[in-house]
Each structure stands twice: as C-alpha cells, then as structure tokens.
Amino acid sequence: MTTIGQPSRRLASTVSVPTNRSTLMEWLGLGALLSVLFVALPLMLVALQTT
C-alpha cells in the first residue's frame, strides 16, 4: 500500500509547485497530447462510419 501512496504524493508536489520549467513543459506536453487525442478520436470514428 505504501508503494501506491508514493506516486500520488509526488504528483501532488509537482502540482503544488509548477514553477519548475521541466514540470511545466511536461504539463504542456500532456495537454497537447490530450487535445490531439480528443481531435483524432472523433475524426477516426467519422472515418470508420463513412466507409
């Protein structure tokens, strides 16, 4: 159970202190990946339906 608590604690520390450039870039990359996924998924669904 302790191994499960460690990553969440580390994630909370990165969220509370977003001043580091690396963490900020990681969050930007995550946001870009999520936006691309949200755009690509509907396009793929439409392409599958049209064929």
Residue pairs with C-beta under 8 A, 6 or more apart in sequence:
14 20
14 23
17 23
18 24
18 27
